[in-house]
Amino acid sequence: MSDQTPARRRILIADDDAATRHAVARLLENAGFEVSEAADGNAALSAIQAKHYDLVFLDVWMPHLSGLEVLAHLRTGTNRPKVIVMTSDGTSETLLRAVKEQAYDYVSKPFPPRQAVELAQRALSADGEPTIEVLSARPHWVELLIPCTREAAERIQTFMMKLEADLPLSVRETIASSFRELLLNAVEWGGQFDPNRKVRIASVRSSRMLMFRIADPGPGFSFEKLSHAAVGQPESEPIAHMSVREERGIRPGGFGILMTKASADELLYNEAQNEVMFIKYFDDTNAIPAKKVG
């Protein structure tokens, strides 16, 4: 049995706010990480170029070089660290640029410093996962390819809902629940949780409508053959699927598509039913100004 201890994971905290930087650094050190600090963008980039870090907590607006500019420099490097972007700037342009520059995660400031430990552990536990590909990063049209893993689905769901922060809370909660259900179905049933397979997501926004479209790599399905789901049951036996799920050893549930159909204004499937389009219209009382096109 070896008496060697594993090397501690290295984390860099880059933030011009000393209080935030020190608080996050101390908590991560207490959690067993090796932590360094940088007070501006130039110092952060120099530190990353001088020594390998497994993870960087990167503020966006810092002197000399912004966090987004640091991210852009890192894209051309090799063996780049994972990056968690920290900022109080919740504009869609900042969010989209962070994802386009391959930020691993995004956290809004202020946040409880102890949350940094959870974020670090989640990021570092996903080593080797394929990256999320950005096909379009316009505020009115976002399109992504994500690997078929639960972790990637949960991470991108959080990001997508931050983009819709200007919608009324009730509308946002409905959209978030529906998006999560359809995305997890695509990753689990269409992609079989295979990280080498991809789900394609598009979110299109106008002043009167929000549409997201999810296409999975699977062969599709038939509603008539979904004996394990509520949506495939006759109205007279709405919970008949529960016994089927129990017999097959499938986790409890099966109401997701039925609930999503009820919350959507339109829910459209292609012929194979491996691609779905969720549409939510805004009426005169909750219409939102269209996001800037360009």
N, C-alpha and C positions, 0 to 999 in steps of 0.2 A: 504493500500500500504506500503510495507516495505521500511524503510529508510536505509537499509544495502546496501553497495556497494559490488559488486562481488570481490572475492579475485583476486589479480593480478597474472598472470601467471609467474612462476619463470623460468628464463633462466640462464644457466651457459656458460660463454665464456672461453674455455680452449685453450690457444695459447701462445707459448713462445715468440712470437713477440709482444712486448708491444704496439707498435703503432697500429697494427691491432686490438689487444684485446681492447684497450681503445676506439678506434673509433667505433667499432661495439657495444660495451657496451653502449656508450653514446647515440647512435642512438636508440637502443632498449629501453633504459630508457625513452627517449623523446617520444617514441611510447606508453608508458604506462606499460612496463613490469618491473618486479623486477629482477634486473640483478646482478650476482656475477661473479668474475673472478678467473681464475687459471692459473699459469704461467708454469706448467709442468704436466706430466701425473699423477704422484703420488698425487699432490695437487688436480687434477680434480677428481680422483677416491675417495679420502678421502672426498671431498665436496659432491659428489653424495651419498656416504654411510652415511653421517651425516645428510643430509637434502634432501627432495624430490624436484626434478626439473622437470618441464614439458618438457623442451627442453634443449639440450646441443649442442653448436657449438664446434666441436672437431677437433683441428689440428692433422695431422697424425704424423709428426716427431717432437717430443718434448723430452726434457731430462728425464732421469730416467725411463719413461714408455711411449711408443708410444701411439698414439690415437687408433691404431688398437688393441693394448694390453688392453687398457681401455675398448674398445668395447667387447672384449672377456670376460672380467670380468663381464660386465653388463649382458651378456646373461644368467648367472646363477642366477641373482638376481630377485627379485619380484618388481612389480610396477616400472619398469625401464623407464627412460625418452626416448623420441624420440631423435635421434641423427642426426645432419647434419654434415657430414665430410667436413673439409676444408683442401685443400692441393694443392701444386704446382706439386706434383708427379702424373702425369697423366698416369702412366703405367697401363696396363690391370690387372696386378697382384694386384696392390693396389686397383683399382676399384672393382675388383671381391671380394677381401677379405672384403672390406667395406660392400658390399651387403650381402655377406655370413654371416657376423656378425650382420646383421639386422640393418644397418644404414638406416635411413629413406630417406635421400637425400644426395647429393654429390655436392659440389661447388668447382670449380677450382680457385686457387689463382694465381694472385691477382684478386679481384673482387671489385666493388664499394661497400663501406660499407653500403650504403643505401639499397642495395639488400638484406641485412640481414633481414630487416623488412619484406619484401615481403616473404622471405623464411620462417620466423618464423610464420607469419600469415597463410601461406598455410599449414604448418605442424600442427599447433595447431587447425586448423579448421577441421582436418580429424580425430578427436578423435574416437576411437572405430573401425576403419577400420581394417579388417583382414590383417595380415602381408603377405609380398611376400615370398614365399617358394623357396629356392635355391636347385635345384636338381643336378646341375652340375656347377662347377665354374672353369673350365679350360679355358685358353685363347683361345683355338681352339674350345671349345665346352661349350657353356653356355646354361643352361636350367632352366626355372623358371615357377612357378605357380603364377599367379597374380589374385587378386580379380577383379570381373567384375564391376569396377568403372572407370569413366572417369579420375579421379584424379590419380589412380594407373597407368592407361595406359599412361598418359602424363609423369608421373614421370619415368617410366621404359623406355619410348622412349628416353628421354634425356640421361639416363644411357647407353643404348645400343649403341647410336650413339657416345658417348665418347670412347667406345671400338674400334670403327673403325676410330679413328682420323688419322691413318697413310694412309688412302686411299686418292686419289686425290679428291679435293673439289667437282668437278662435279659428281663423282661417289657417294660420301657420301651424297650429296643432293638428288640424285635420290633414293638411298636406304632409306634415312630418310623419304621421302615423301611416298614411297610405304609401308614401315613398319608401319607408322602412320595410313594410310588408312586401311590396313588389320587388324591391331590390334583394332582400334576403331570399325570396323565392327563386329569383334568377340565379343567385350565387349558389344556393343549396341544390335545387332541383335541376336547373339548367346547366350549371357549371360543376356540380358534384364536388364542391369545395376543392377544386383542382386549381392551385395558384398559377399554373401555366395556361389556363384558359381565361378569357376576358369577357366581361360584361360591358356593353356600350351604353352610356347614359347621356341623354341630352335634356337640357332644361331650357325652354324658350319662354320668354316673358314679354307681354305687352301691357298696355294700360288696362285692358279689359279681360285678360286671360293669362293663366299660367299653365303651361303644358310640360310634362316630363315624359320622356320616352325611354324605355329600358328594353334592350335586346340581349338575350342570353345565347350561349353557344350550344344549347341543347337541341334535341329533335322536336321539342314542343310537346303539347298535351291536348287532351280532349276533355271538356267540362263533363261530358257524359260518363267519362271513365274515372272521374275523381271521387272514388268511393270513400277516400279518407278525408274529404273536405266537405264542409257544410254547403258550399256552393253547388256541389254535385248531387244534393239530396232533394227528394220531392218535398213540396211545402208541407205535406202531412207528416213528414218525419224529419224535422230540421236538425236533429242531433243524432241521426242514425250513424253518422261517420265516426262517432266517438268509440263505438265498439270495434269498428274496423281498425282504428288507430291503435287501440289496446292490443288487438290480436297480432298486429304487425310490429309491435314494439316501438311505435312512433310516438314522439313526445306529445303531450296533451295539446289541444288547440284545433286548428283547422277552420277557424272562422275568419281568417284574414282577408281572403279575396271577397267574401260576402260583405264584410264591413267596408272594404275599399270601394266596392261597387255602390254601396249606399252613400258614401261620402263624396264620390266623384260626380261631376256634372256629366261627364262622358268618360267611359272606360272602354277603349277599343283594342282589340287583338288582331294581329295578322292571321292569315289562313292557318299557318302551322301552330300559332299561339305560343311562339317563343319570343314574341315581341309585343309589348303592350304600351298604350298611350293613355296617360291620365290627364284629364283636362278639368280645370276649375275656372269658372267664369266669375268676374267681379261685377256686381250690380252698381247702380248709381250711388248707393250709400257707402260702399267700401272700395270704389274704384281707386286705383293707385296711379300716380303719374308714371308713364312709361320710362323705363331706364334708358339712359342716353345711348343712342345708337352710334357706333363708330369705334 
